[in-house]
Amino acid sequence: MGYRIDINHAGCITCGICMDVCPVEALDMSRPDHPGVETGPVGGRPLPWAMERPLQVGECIGCGICVRECPPNVMTVVELRGEQIPLAERQGPIERPTAVAADEAWLPLSAVTREALKPVHPTPWGEIFPWRTRSRPKPWQTWTTMVDTAPATPMAPCQEACPAGTDAGRYVGLVGQGRYDEAYQVAAEVNPFPSVCGWICTAPCESACRRGVLDEPISIRTLKRFAVEHGKLPQVPKPEQTRPERVAIVGGGPAGMSAAWYLARLGYPVTVLEAMPVPGGMMAIGIPEYRLPREVLQEELQRILDAGVELRLDTAMGRDFTLPDLERQGFKAIFLATGASKSRRLGVPGDDQRGMIPATRFLKEVNLGENPLLAGDVIVVGGGSTAMDAARSAKRSGAASVSIVYRRGRADMPAQAEEVEAAEREGITILEGLAPKEVVGRDGEVVALRCEVTRPGAKPADGGRTPWMPTGESRELAATAILVAIGEEPDPSILPEGAGIEVSGWAGIVADPNTLATGRAGIFAGGDVVSGPKTIIEAVAAGRRAAGSIHEYLSGVRDGEADIMRTVRVKTPAEATLRLDIADRPRAHAPLPVADTATFKATQQGFGEAAAKAESSRCFRCDAVYACPSVQVVAGRGPADSRVGGPSAAHAPIAAVSSLTPATPPSRQLNQGGAQ
């Protein structure tokens, strides 16, 4: 498990830059064992202070700095899972002669490098060039750090994977330092719902986490929840200027409320019009309280309102107002963020009988306190988060048994694995490989669901998803009610004829993918009403993008989101030293929630302080390692392994030597202070 550094030695120029810039000292340069060009014009013997080729001598964290900085571009970092990465021996400090003899007047490129394995990493170019590692957009682009117009400093994978661009590494590092207020502020700077996401985010950041190649990804989402629960946010400052242009936002879900938050921070008067009796959209009416406590959501919604946002509830477009009404009321820009809450029908014979219930309608009744009651055998059709929420809520609403029917395999379910596991722990049956074929009724009432059995077919040659094919067999499942959770879509009825806004074939509003502008001037649209059902964090990102575009439209600035980021960005001091633990460490897990189907109250606990700090210490700190002048590897197969005294017995280095190891004399012991 881990990262292997591959080097094309035929193209290597033995400059040693890769060794110099590696923050965890995973690279060293071999010494020549036979006469070569480094020996100079006379002598014909290897020089003990010359360098020959790079070797991987320590555990790599996959940051790719060596790949970006390699002048001839001959390095590649490869992820390997399920096998130990072999390492070469460390070569030790370079013993450069104090004076160069006349017959050895020529020095190799190693003379201008930092030599080897120093614990402090200043800029490799000294005072000649300001240095910070950059992305290399094209393989042929070299020496990009010397170009003023080079691409920006690369982000950590977790930040790139987050639709909202949350700087996860920074708040994880702050948690590890016990700086919980700052961690909370960083988690909230690009996301007005950090606590909500700490409970229910799908955590794409964890899927991208580099640590996951070594052992397991960092528990980023649970650490976010910890930061929120143990930190405090400062009072929201007043905007630098008050702007006269009023903005209307139709829809009070995560996209609409996020747009309202950022526009209010820029000084715009904002009014949110929400059709439901509560704000929050599907966060409030679609997600049960056992997954998202109401007080958690209410606190974050109130913070947005306290920033000066006006909220009008029970106010639906098409019923209580129209787009022309808003324009007549003086709103200079309008953002449509009405979501996608219309449940799709099953589309099989008999799906119009009593007992066929859209899962979204059922969840809305549950969350608004209408206490819908179920009895007997309940079937939920679908495999996403809505299906899991409906099934677990059905169990709490009186169903004698609940089964989830999915047409493909469990591994194909869109729901998170932890949601599926929670459902099973509560006694819900998962039936995979069943495609609904007919709803069986008696006197207009549902009595059963007839399904066709499916099995996985041959895996496509292109590596795509394996199809599940009908077998010709059928199976009938008794049911008193069937909750349909096969997807949601927007409701196009809110837009009357002649609105001047295009609607796609599947009922979503058509908007420019970059600006979110519709075909009608001053009207923008984003979130699920444009994209179809997505995650909360994707809706938050759409809301901020809409706020930036509206700001550009109203004020004439060129980059609205840049203005937003300047307003909300939290500055934290640069870290002078990072301590990285790259030994195999188990991922910390919060205690399993109590399986209590008699209540809708949340029972999921978060991390305690000790667990949060231990989990934070597993982070590779990809967000900061490229710029930190001193990186200390405290455990694992890193530079600490070759210090005097060696590592602890519990984490002894693996004595594996790669096939690249040169036939050199026994390596010298590395001094405590590194090479000098």
C-alpha positions as CSV (number, residue, x, y, z in Angstrom):
1,M,0.0,0.0,0.0
2,G,1.3,3.4,-0.8
3,Y,3.0,5.4,-3.6
4,R,5.9,4.3,-5.7
5,I,8.1,6.9,-7.5
6,D,9.1,5.7,-10.9
7,I,12.0,7.4,-12.7
8,N,13.0,7.1,-16.3
9,H,16.8,7.0,-15.7
10,A,17.6,7.4,-19.4
11,G,16.3,10.9,-19.4
12,C,17.4,11.9,-15.9
13,I,20.0,14.7,-15.7
14,T,21.1,13.9,-12.1
15,C,20.4,17.4,-10.9
16,G,19.0,16.3,-7.5
17,I,16.1,18.8,-7.6
18,C,13.6,16.0,-6.9
19,M,15.6,15.1,-3.7
20,D,15.8,18.7,-2.7
21,V,12.1,19.5,-3.0
22,C,10.6,16.3,-1.6
23,P,9.0,17.4,1.7
24,V,9.2,14.0,3.4
25,E,12.7,13.1,2.2
26,A,11.5,10.1,0.3
27,L,14.2,10.5,-2.4
28,D,18.0,10.3,-2.2
29,M,20.6,10.3,-5.0
30,S,22.9,7.2,-5.4
31,R,26.7,7.6,-5.6
32,P,28.5,6.4,-8.7
33,D,30.2,3.1,-8.4
34,H,32.1,3.2,-11.7
35,P,34.0,5.9,-13.6
36,G,31.7,8.3,-15.6
37,V,31.2,11.8,-16.7
38,E,31.2,13.0,-13.1
39,T,34.8,11.9,-12.6
40,G,36.0,14.9,-14.5
41,P,38.6,15.0,-17.3
42,V,41.3,13.1,-15.4
43,G,41.3,10.4,-12.8
44,G,38.9,7.7,-14.1
45,R,37.5,7.0,-10.7
46,P,34.1,7.7,-9.0
47,L,33.8,10.7,-6.7
48,P,32.3,10.1,-3.3
49,W,30.5,13.4,-3.3
50,A,29.0,13.1,-6.8
51,M,25.4,12.0,-7.4
52,E,24.2,9.5,-10.0
53,R,20.4,8.9,-10.0
54,P,17.3,9.3,-7.8
55,L,16.2,6.5,-5.5
56,Q,13.1,6.1,-3.4
57,V,14.3,5.6,0.1
58,G,11.2,6.6,2.1
59,E,7.5,6.4,2.1
60,C,6.0,8.8,-0.5
61,I,2.8,10.8,0.4
62,G,1.8,11.2,-3.3
63,C,2.1,15.0,-3.3
64,G,3.7,15.0,-6.7
65,I,6.1,17.9,-6.1
66,C,9.0,16.0,-7.5
67,V,7.0,15.3,-10.7
68,R,6.1,19.0,-11.1
69,E,9.6,20.2,-10.4
70,C,11.6,17.6,-12.4
71,P,13.2,19.6,-15.3
72,P,13.3,16.8,-17.9
73,N,9.9,15.5,-16.7
74,V,11.0,11.9,-16.1
75,M,9.2,11.1,-12.8
76,T,5.9,9.5,-12.2
77,V,4.1,8.8,-8.9
78,V,2.1,5.5,-9.0
79,E,-0.6,4.4,-6.6
80,L,-0.1,0.8,-5.4
81,R,-2.7,-0.9,-3.3
82,G,-2.3,-4.3,-1.6
83,E,1.5,-4.5,-1.7
84,Q,4.4,-3.0,0.2
85,I,6.5,-0.4,-1.7
86,P,10.2,-1.6,-1.7
87,L,12.7,1.1,-0.6
88,A,16.3,1.5,-1.4
89,E,18.9,2.3,1.3
90,R,19.5,5.9,2.2
91,Q,22.9,7.1,0.8
92,G,23.7,9.4,3.7
93,P,25.2,12.9,3.7
94,I,27.3,14.0,0.8
95,E,31.0,14.3,1.8
96,R,32.1,17.2,-0.5
97,P,35.8,18.0,-0.4
98,T,36.7,21.3,1.1
99,A,38.8,22.2,-1.9
100,V,38.5,20.8,-5.5
101,A,41.7,19.5,-6.9
102,A,42.9,20.8,-10.2
103,D,42.2,17.5,-11.9
104,E,38.7,17.6,-10.6
105,A,37.8,21.2,-11.4
106,W,34.5,20.4,-13.1
107,L,31.6,20.0,-10.6
108,P,28.3,18.2,-11.4
109,L,24.9,19.8,-11.0
110,S,24.8,18.5,-7.5
111,A,27.1,21.4,-6.5
112,V,24.1,23.8,-6.8
113,T,21.6,21.7,-5.0
114,R,21.0,21.5,-1.2
115,E,22.9,18.2,-1.3
116,A,20.8,15.7,0.7
117,L,18.2,15.2,3.4
118,K,18.3,18.5,5.2
119,P,15.6,18.9,7.9
120,V,14.9,22.5,6.8
121,H,13.8,23.2,3.2
122,P,14.5,26.7,2.1
123,T,13.8,27.7,-1.5
124,P,15.9,25.5,-3.8
125,W,16.9,28.5,-5.9
126,G,18.2,30.6,-3.1
127,E,17.6,34.3,-3.7
128,I,17.7,34.0,-7.5
129,F,14.0,33.0,-7.9
130,P,11.0,33.1,-5.6
131,W,9.8,29.5,-5.4
132,R,6.6,27.7,-4.8
133,T,5.6,24.6,-6.5
134,R,3.2,24.9,-9.4
135,S,0.9,22.7,-11.4
136,R,2.3,21.6,-14.7
137,P,-0.7,21.7,-17.0
138,K,1.1,20.1,-20.0
139,P,3.9,17.5,-19.7
140,W,6.2,19.5,-21.9
141,Q,6.0,22.6,-19.7
142,T,9.2,22.6,-17.6
143,W,10.7,25.1,-15.1
144,T,7.3,26.5,-14.5
145,T,8.3,27.9,-11.1
146,M,10.5,30.4,-12.8
147,V,7.7,31.9,-14.8
148,D,5.7,34.7,-13.3
149,T,2.5,33.7,-15.2
150,A,2.7,30.1,-14.2
151,P,-0.4,28.4,-13.0
152,A,-1.4,28.8,-9.4
153,T,-0.1,26.7,-6.6
154,P,-1.8,23.3,-6.7
155,M,-4.6,22.5,-4.2
156,A,-4.8,19.4,-2.0
157,P,-6.9,16.7,-3.6
158,C,-9.6,17.0,-0.8
159,Q,-10.0,20.7,-1.6
160,E,-10.2,20.0,-5.4
161,A,-12.8,17.3,-4.8
162,C,-15.0,19.5,-2.7
163,P,-17.6,21.2,-5.0
164,A,-17.4,24.3,-2.8
165,G,-13.6,24.2,-2.5
166,T,-13.5,23.8,1.3
167,D,-9.9,23.9,2.5
168,A,-10.2,20.7,4.4
169,G,-6.5,20.1,5.1
170,R,-6.2,23.5,6.8
171,Y,-9.1,22.9,9.2
172,V,-8.0,19.3,9.9
173,G,-4.5,20.7,10.8
174,L,-6.0,23.3,13.1
175,V,-8.1,20.7,14.9
176,G,-4.9,18.8,15.5
177,Q,-3.3,21.9,17.0
178,G,-6.4,22.4,19.3
179,R,-7.3,25.7,17.5
180,Y,-11.0,24.9,17.2
181,D,-12.3,28.4,16.7
182,E,-10.1,28.9,13.7
183,A,-10.9,25.4,12.4
184,Y,-14.6,26.2,12.5
185,Q,-14.0,29.5,10.7
186,V,-12.0,27.8,7.9
187,A,-14.7,25.1,7.5
188,A,-17.4,27.9,7.2
189,E,-15.6,30.3,4.9
190,V,-16.9,28.8,1.7
191,N,-19.9,27.0,3.1
192,P,-22.6,28.5,5.3
193,F,-23.7,25.0,6.3
194,P,-20.5,23.5,7.8
195,S,-22.5,21.8,10.7
196,V,-25.0,20.3,8.3
197,C,-22.2,19.0,6.2
198,G,-20.5,17.6,9.3
199,W,-23.5,15.4,9.8
200,I,-24.6,14.4,6.3
201,C,-22.2,15.4,3.6
202,T,-21.4,12.7,1.1
203,A,-17.7,13.6,1.6
204,P,-16.2,13.5,-1.9
205,C,-13.1,14.9,-0.2
206,E,-12.6,11.6,1.6
207,S,-12.7,9.7,-1.7
208,A,-9.9,11.8,-3.0
209,C,-7.8,11.7,0.1
210,R,-4.2,10.7,-0.6
211,R,-4.0,9.0,2.8
212,G,-6.4,6.4,1.5
213,V,-3.7,4.8,-0.7
214,L,-1.5,4.1,2.3
215,D,-4.2,2.8,4.6
216,E,-7.6,4.7,4.9
217,P,-8.8,8.2,4.1
218,I,-8.9,10.8,6.8
219,S,-12.4,11.1,8.5
220,I,-12.7,14.7,7.2
221,R,-16.5,15.0,7.6
222,T,-16.4,13.9,11.3
223,L,-13.5,16.3,12.0
224,K,-15.6,19.1,10.5
225,R,-18.4,18.2,12.8
226,F,-15.9,18.2,15.7
227,A,-14.6,21.6,14.8
228,V,-18.2,23.0,14.7
229,E,-19.1,21.5,18.0
230,H,-16.0,22.6,19.8
231,G,-15.3,26.0,18.1
232,K,-17.1,29.3,17.9
233,L,-17.6,31.7,15.1
234,P,-17.1,35.4,15.5
235,Q,-20.0,37.8,14.9
236,V,-20.7,38.4,11.3
237,P,-19.1,41.7,10.4
238,K,-21.2,44.4,8.6
239,P,-20.5,44.6,4.9
240,E,-17.9,47.2,3.8
241,Q,-20.6,49.0,1.7
242,T,-24.4,48.9,1.5
243,R,-25.6,48.5,-2.1
244,P,-29.0,49.7,-3.4
245,E,-29.8,46.9,-5.8
246,R,-32.3,44.4,-4.3
247,V,-32.1,40.7,-5.1
248,A,-34.9,38.1,-4.9
249,I,-34.1,34.5,-4.3
250,V,-36.9,32.0,-5.1
251,G,-36.3,28.9,-3.0
252,G,-34.8,28.6,0.5
253,G,-32.8,25.4,0.1
254,P,-29.0,25.1,0.3
255,A,-28.5,26.8,-3.1
256,G,-30.9,29.7,-2.4
257,M,-29.7,30.3,1.2
258,S,-26.1,30.1,0.2
259,A,-26.6,32.7,-2.5
260,A,-28.4,34.9,0.0
261,W,-25.6,34.6,2.5
262,Y,-22.8,35.6,0.1
263,L,-24.9,38.5,-1.5
264,A,-25.7,39.8,2.0
265,R,-22.0,39.7,2.9
266,L,-21.3,41.8,-0.2
267,G,-23.9,44.4,1.0
268,Y,-26.9,43.6,-1.1
269,P,-30.5,43.6,0.3
270,V,-31.7,40.1,-0.2
271,T,-35.2,38.6,0.1
272,V,-35.8,34.8,0.0
273,L,-39.2,33.5,-1.0
274,E,-39.9,29.9,0.2
275,A,-43.0,27.9,-0.7
276,M,-42.7,25.7,2.4
277,P,-43.6,26.7,6.0
278,V,-40.0,26.2,7.0
279,P,-36.7,27.3,5.3
280,G,-34.0,24.8,4.4
281,G,-35.5,23.0,1.4
282,M,-34.8,19.3,1.3
283,M,-32.4,19.7,4.3
284,A,-35.5,20.5,6.4
285,I,-38.3,18.5,4.7
286,G,-36.3,15.6,3.1
287,I,-33.8,14.5,5.6
288,P,-35.1,12.9,8.9
289,E,-34.1,14.3,12.2
290,Y,-32.1,11.2,13.2
291,R,-29.7,12.1,10.4
292,L,-29.8,15.8,10.8
293,P,-30.9,17.3,14.1
294,R,-33.3,20.2,13.6
295,E,-31.4,22.5,16.0
296,V,-28.2,22.1,13.9
297,L,-30.0,23.2,10.7
298,Q,-31.9,26.0,12.5
299,E,-28.7,27.5,13.9
300,E,-27.1,27.8,10.5
301,L,-30.2,29.2,8.9
302,Q,-30.5,31.8,11.6
303,R,-26.9,32.9,11.1
304,I,-27.8,33.6,7.5
305,L,-30.9,35.6,8.5
306,D,-28.9,37.5,11.1
307,A,-26.7,38.8,8.3
308,G,-29.7,40.8,7.0
309,V,-31.5,38.4,4.8
310,E,-35.3,38.7,4.7
311,L,-37.3,35.5,4.6
312,R,-40.9,35.1,3.4
313,L,-42.4,31.6,4.1
314,D,-45.4,30.0,2.5
315,T,-44.8,32.1,-0.6
316,A,-44.8,30.0,-3.8
317,M,-44.0,31.2,-7.3
318,G,-46.9,30.7,-9.6
319,R,-49.4,30.8,-6.7
320,D,-48.5,33.9,-4.7
321,F,-46.4,35.8,-7.1
322,T,-44.9,35.7,-10.6
323,L,-41.6,36.9,-12.1
324,P,-43.1,40.1,-13.4
325,D,-44.4,40.8,-9.9
326,L,-40.9,40.6,-8.5
327,E,-39.6,42.9,-11.2
328,R,-42.4,45.4,-10.4
329,Q,-41.4,45.3,-6.8
330,G,-38.0,46.6,-7.7
331,F,-35.8,43.5,-7.6
332,K,-32.9,44.1,-10.0
333,A,-31.8,40.4,-10.1
334,I,-33.6,37.1,-9.4
335,F,-32.1,33.7,-8.6
336,L,-34.3,30.7,-9.2
337,A,-33.3,27.9,-6.8
338,T,-36.5,25.9,-6.4
339,G,-34.9,22.5,-6.3
340,A,-36.1,19.1,-7.6
341,S,-38.6,17.7,-5.2
342,K,-41.1,16.2,-7.6
343,S,-40.9,12.4,-7.3
344,R,-40.8,10.3,-10.4
345,R,-43.5,7.6,-10.9
346,L,-42.6,4.0,-11.0
347,G,-43.9,3.7,-14.6
348,V,-45.2,0.1,-14.5
349,P,-48.8,-1.2,-14.7
350,G,-50.8,-0.6,-11.6
351,D,-48.6,2.3,-10.2
352,D,-51.7,4.5,-9.8
353,Q,-53.4,2.5,-7.0
354,R,-53.8,3.6,-3.4
355,G,-50.7,2.8,-1.4
356,M,-48.3,4.1,-4.0
357,I,-46.6,6.9,-2.2
358,P,-43.8,9.3,-3.5
359,A,-41.0,9.0,-1.0
360,T,-40.4,12.7,-1.0
361,R,-44.0,13.4,-0.1
362,F,-43.8,10.9,2.8
363,L,-40.6,12.4,4.1
364,K,-42.0,15.9,3.9
365,E,-45.0,14.8,6.0
366,V,-42.6,13.2,8.5
367,N,-40.4,16.2,8.8
368,L,-43.2,18.7,9.1
369,G,-44.7,16.8,12.0
370,E,-47.7,15.4,10.3
371,N,-46.9,11.9,11.7
372,P,-48.0,9.7,8.8
373,L,-48.7,6.2,9.9
374,L,-47.9,3.0,8.1
375,A,-48.7,-0.6,8.8
376,G,-47.9,-4.1,7.5
377,D,-45.3,-4.8,4.9
378,V,-43.8,-1.7,3.3
379,I,-41.6,-1.8,0.2
380,V,-39.2,1.1,-0.8
381,V,-38.1,1.1,-4.4
382,G,-34.7,2.7,-5.0
383,G,-31.1,2.7,-3.9
384,G,-30.2,6.3,-3.1
385,S,-30.2,8.4,0.1
386,T,-33.9,9.2,-0.3
387,A,-34.7,5.5,-0.4
388,M,-32.7,4.8,2.8
389,D,-34.3,7.8,4.6
390,A,-37.8,6.7,3.5
391,A,-37.2,3.1,4.6
392,R,-35.8,4.0,8.1
393,S,-38.6,6.6,8.5
394,A,-41.2,4.0,7.5
395,K,-39.9,1.7,10.3
396,R,-40.3,4.5,12.7
397,S,-43.8,5.3,11.4
398,G,-45.3,1.9,12.3
399,A,-44.4,-0.5,9.4
400,A,-44.2,-4.1,10.6
401,S,-41.5,-4.8,8.0
402,V,-39.6,-2.7,5.5
403,S,-37.8,-4.0,2.4
404,I,-35.7,-2.0,-0.1
405,V,-35.9,-3.2,-3.7
406,Y,-33.1,-2.3,-6.0
407,R,-32.7,-3.4,-9.6
408,R,-28.9,-3.7,-9.5
409,G,-26.4,-4.9,-6.8
410,R,-25.7,-3.4,-3.4
411,A,-22.3,-2.0,-4.6
412,D,-24.1,0.0,-7.3
413,M,-26.4,1.8,-4.8
414,P,-26.0,5.6,-5.0
415,A,-26.5,5.8,-1.2
416,Q,-23.5,5.9,1.0
417,A,-22.4,2.6,2.5
418,E,-22.9,3.8,6.0
419,E,-26.6,4.7,5.2
420,V,-27.1,1.1,3.9
421,E,-25.4,-0.4,6.9
422,A,-27.6,1.8,9.3
423,A,-30.7,0.6,7.5
424,E,-29.7,-3.0,7.9
425,R,-28.9,-2.5,11.6
426,E,-32.4,-1.3,12.1
427,G,-33.8,-4.5,10.6
428,I,-34.5,-3.3,7.1
429,T,-34.0,-5.9,4.3
430,I,-32.1,-5.1,1.2
431,L,-33.3,-7.0,-1.8
432,E,-30.9,-6.5,-4.8
433,G,-31.3,-7.7,-8.4
434,L,-35.1,-7.0,-8.5
435,A,-36.6,-4.7,-11.2
436,P,-40.3,-3.7,-10.6
437,K,-42.5,-5.1,-13.3
438,E,-46.1,-4.6,-12.0
439,V,-47.9,-3.3,-9.0
440,V,-50.5,-5.9,-8.0
441,G,-53.7,-4.5,-6.5
442,R,-57.1,-5.6,-5.1
443,D,-60.1,-3.2,-5.2
444,G,-57.7,-0.3,-6.1
445,E,-55.4,-1.0,-3.1
446,V,-51.8,-2.2,-3.4
447,V,-51.3,-5.8,-2.2
448,A,-47.9,-6.8,-3.8
449,L,-45.1,-5.8,-6.1
450,R,-44.1,-8.1,-8.9
451,C,-40.5,-7.9,-9.9
452,E,-38.2,-9.4,-12.5
453,V,-35.0,-11.0,-11.2
454,T,-31.8,-9.6,-12.7
455,R,-28.2,-10.8,-12.6
456,P,-24.9,-9.1,-13.5
457,G,-23.9,-9.5,-17.1
458,A,-20.4,-9.5,-18.7
459,K,-18.2,-6.6,-17.7
460,P,-17.8,-4.2,-20.6
461,A,-14.4,-4.2,-22.3
462,D,-14.1,-0.4,-21.8
463,G,-14.3,-0.9,-18.1
464,G,-17.7,0.7,-17.7
465,R,-20.4,-0.3,-15.2
466,T,-21.4,-3.9,-15.4
467,P,-25.0,-4.2,-16.7
468,W,-27.6,-6.2,-14.8
469,M,-29.7,-8.3,-17.2
470,P,-33.2,-9.8,-16.8
471,T,-33.2,-13.6,-16.2
472,G,-36.9,-14.3,-17.1
473,E,-37.7,-15.2,-13.5
474,S,-40.1,-13.2,-11.4
475,R,-40.8,-12.7,-7.7
476,E,-43.8,-11.3,-6.0
477,L,-43.5,-9.4,-2.7
478,A,-46.5,-8.7,-0.4
479,A,-46.9,-5.0,0.3
480,T,-49.5,-2.7,2.0
481,A,-47.6,0.4,0.8
482,I,-44.9,1.1,-1.8
483,L,-42.7,4.2,-1.3
484,V,-41.2,5.2,-4.7
485,A,-37.7,6.7,-4.5
486,I,-36.3,6.3,-8.0
487,G,-35.4,9.9,-8.5
488,E,-36.6,13.5,-8.3
489,E,-37.0,16.2,-10.9
490,P,-37.9,19.9,-11.0
491,D,-41.5,21.1,-11.3
492,P,-41.7,23.2,-14.5
493,S,-45.2,24.4,-13.6
494,I,-43.7,27.3,-11.7
495,L,-42.8,28.9,-15.0
496,P,-45.8,30.1,-17.0
497,E,-45.9,30.4,-20.8
498,G,-43.9,33.3,-22.1
499,A,-41.6,33.5,-19.1
500,G,-38.6,33.7,-21.5
501,I,-36.8,31.0,-19.7
502,E,-35.9,27.7,-21.5
503,V,-36.8,24.4,-19.8
504,S,-35.0,21.2,-20.8
505,G,-36.6,18.0,-21.9
506,W,-36.4,16.6,-18.4
507,A,-38.0,19.7,-16.9
508,G,-34.9,21.4,-15.6
509,I,-34.3,25.1,-16.2
510,V,-31.6,25.8,-18.8
511,A,-28.9,28.1,-17.5
512,D,-25.3,29.0,-18.6
513,P,-23.0,26.5,-16.9
514,N,-20.5,29.2,-15.9
515,T,-22.6,32.2,-15.0
516,L,-26.0,30.4,-14.2
517,A,-27.7,33.2,-16.3
518,T,-30.9,32.2,-18.0
519,G,-32.2,33.5,-21.3
520,R,-34.0,36.4,-19.5
521,A,-31.8,39.3,-18.5
522,G,-31.3,39.6,-14.7
523,I,-32.6,36.1,-14.0
524,F,-30.3,33.3,-12.8
525,A,-31.0,29.7,-11.9
526,G,-28.9,27.0,-10.2
527,G,-28.9,24.0,-7.9
528,D,-31.1,21.0,-8.4
529,V,-33.6,23.0,-10.6
530,V,-30.9,23.2,-13.2
531,S,-28.7,20.1,-12.6
532,G,-31.3,17.6,-11.3
533,P,-30.9,16.1,-7.8
534,K,-27.3,16.6,-6.5
535,T,-25.7,16.8,-3.0
536,I,-26.0,19.6,-0.5
537,I,-22.4,20.7,-1.0
538,E,-23.0,20.9,-4.8
539,A,-26.0,23.1,-4.1
540,V,-23.9,25.3,-1.8
541,A,-21.3,25.7,-4.6
542,A,-24.0,26.6,-7.1
543,G,-25.4,29.2,-4.7
544,R,-22.0,30.9,-4.4
545,R,-21.4,30.8,-8.1
546,A,-24.8,32.5,-8.6
547,A,-24.0,35.1,-6.0
548,G,-20.8,35.9,-7.8
549,S,-22.6,36.2,-11.2
550,I,-25.3,38.4,-9.8
551,H,-22.6,40.6,-8.3
552,E,-20.9,40.9,-11.7
553,Y,-24.3,41.7,-13.3
554,L,-25.3,44.4,-10.8
555,S,-21.9,46.0,-10.1
556,G,-19.9,45.4,-13.3
557,V,-17.0,43.7,-11.6
558,R,-15.1,41.1,-13.6
559,D,-14.8,38.4,-11.0
560,G,-17.7,38.3,-8.6
561,E,-16.5,35.1,-6.8
562,A,-13.1,36.6,-6.2
563,D,-14.9,39.5,-4.4
564,I,-16.8,37.0,-2.3
565,M,-13.7,35.1,-1.3
566,R,-11.9,38.3,-0.3
567,T,-14.9,39.0,1.9
568,V,-15.2,35.6,3.6
569,R,-11.6,34.2,3.5
570,V,-10.2,33.4,6.9
571,K,-6.4,34.1,7.2
572,T,-4.4,31.7,9.4
573,P,-0.6,32.0,10.0
574,A,1.6,29.9,7.8
575,E,2.9,26.8,9.6
576,A,6.7,26.8,10.0
577,T,6.9,23.1,10.9
578,L,4.7,20.1,10.0
579,R,4.9,16.8,11.7
580,L,3.7,13.9,9.5
581,D,2.9,10.4,10.6
582,I,3.2,8.1,7.6
583,A,3.1,4.8,9.5
584,D,0.0,2.6,9.0
585,R,-2.6,3.9,11.3
586,P,-6.2,2.8,11.7
587,R,-8.9,5.4,10.8
588,A,-10.8,6.7,13.7
589,H,-14.5,6.0,13.7
590,A,-17.2,7.7,15.7
591,P,-19.3,5.3,17.8
592,L,-22.1,3.5,16.0
593,P,-25.4,5.2,16.6
594,V,-27.9,3.5,18.8
595,A,-30.4,1.7,16.6
596,D,-33.7,2.9,18.1
597,T,-36.6,2.8,15.6
598,A,-39.0,4.1,18.3
599,T,-37.8,7.7,17.9
600,F,-36.7,10.1,15.3
601,K,-34.1,11.7,17.6
602,A,-30.4,11.6,16.5
603,T,-28.2,9.1,18.4
604,Q,-25.0,9.5,16.2
605,Q,-22.1,10.7,18.3
606,G,-19.1,12.6,17.0
607,F,-15.4,12.4,18.0
608,G,-14.1,13.1,21.4
609,E,-11.1,15.4,21.7
610,A,-8.5,12.6,21.9
611,A,-9.9,10.8,18.8
612,A,-10.2,14.0,16.8
613,K,-6.5,14.9,17.5
614,A,-5.3,11.4,16.7
615,E,-7.3,11.4,13.4
616,S,-6.0,14.8,12.5
617,S,-2.4,13.6,13.0
618,R,-2.9,11.0,10.2
619,C,-3.3,13.9,7.6
620,F,-0.5,14.2,5.0
621,R,-1.3,18.0,5.0
622,C,-1.2,18.2,1.2
623,D,-2.6,21.7,1.6
624,A,0.6,23.0,3.2
625,V,3.4,20.5,2.7
626,Y,4.6,22.1,-0.6
627,A,5.4,25.4,1.1
628,C,6.4,24.4,4.6
629,P,10.2,25.0,5.2
630,S,10.4,22.2,7.8
631,V,8.6,18.9,7.5
632,Q,9.3,16.2,10.2
633,V,8.4,12.6,9.6
634,V,7.6,11.3,13.1
635,A,6.8,7.7,12.2
636,G,6.7,5.3,9.3
637,R,9.3,4.6,6.6
638,G,10.6,8.1,6.3
639,P,13.7,10.1,7.3
640,A,13.2,9.4,10.9
641,D,14.1,5.8,10.3
642,S,17.7,6.7,9.5
643,R,18.3,9.1,12.4
644,V,20.7,8.1,15.2
645,G,18.8,5.8,17.4
646,G,16.4,4.8,14.7
647,P,12.6,4.6,15.0
648,S,10.7,3.0,17.8
649,A,10.5,-0.8,17.9
650,A,6.8,-0.6,17.2
651,H,7.5,1.1,13.9
652,A,10.8,-0.3,12.8
653,P,11.7,0.4,9.1
654,I,11.2,-2.4,6.6
655,A,14.5,-3.5,5.3
656,A,13.3,-3.9,1.7
657,V,15.7,-2.8,-1.0
658,S,14.5,-2.0,-4.4
659,S,16.1,-3.3,-7.6
660,L,17.3,0.2,-8.3
661,T,19.7,0.1,-5.3
662,P,23.3,0.7,-6.6
663,A,26.2,-1.4,-5.6
664,T,27.7,1.2,-3.3
665,P,29.7,0.9,-0.2
666,P,27.7,0.5,3.0
667,S,25.7,3.7,3.6
668,R,27.0,6.1,6.2
669,Q,24.9,7.0,9.3
670,L,22.9,10.2,8.8
671,N,23.6,12.8,11.4
672,Q,20.9,14.1,13.7
673,G,20.9,17.4,11.9
674,G,20.9,16.0,8.4
675,A,23.5,16.6,5.8
676,Q,25.7,19.7,6.1
